[in-house]
Amino acid sequence: MIDFTNAEFLKLAEMSPEDGLKLVEPMLIDGETVFASFRTVRDRVVFTNKRVIAVNVQGITGKKKDYTSLAYSKIQAFSVETAAVFDLDTEMTLWFAGLGTVKFQFIAFFDITKFNKLIGAYIL
């Protein structure tokens, strides 16, 4: 499982939903679609209409991967933090029943308010 307290994992850059779909397509259930995907240097996070799938790339070659599935149905609360003049990164925090807090940091210029609306439609 991914260590969500590791700051290096949390700096996410947007990538195309299609690229995220390629990573997780075999594990999606009927009617599940990818609406957003993000990357770090090695790891990936894919948001579907049902869950968040975190992909932890392991080993020297990167062929070994750990997939962590976080169901929206287990989210009790969520918040977003917008960017500021000197702090351009944005954040989203999700509170999961039985797991605790999971925080995602997005690199500069990511539209977190638009994303808040998207994710809210699936969580609420």
Long-range contacts (C-beta under 8 A, 24 or more apart in sequence): 1-56, 1-66, 1-68, 2-43, 2-54, 2-56, 2-66, 2-68, 4-54, 4-101, 4-102, 4-103, 7-105, 8-40, 8-41, 9-40, 9-43, 9-56, 10-40, 10-103, 10-104, 10-105, 11-40, 11-89, 11-105, 11-106, 11-107, 12-38, 12-39, 12-40, 12-45, 12-104, 12-105, 12-106, 12-107, 12-110, 13-38, 13-39, 13-40, 13-106, 13-107, 14-38, 14-106, 14-110, 15-39, 15-44, 20-44, 20-46, 20-47, 21-46, 23-53, 23-55, 24-48, 24-53, 24-55, 24-67, 27-53, 27-67, 27-69, 35-118, 36-115, 36-118, 38-104, 38-106, 45-104, 47-119, 49-122, 50-122, 52-94, 52-102, 70-94, 70-96, 70-99, 70-102, 72-122, 72-123, 74-98, 74-99, 75-123, 78-119, 78-120, 78-123, 80-112, 80-113, 80-115, 80-116, 81-112, 82-112, 82-113, 83-108, 83-109, 83-112, 92-116, 92-119
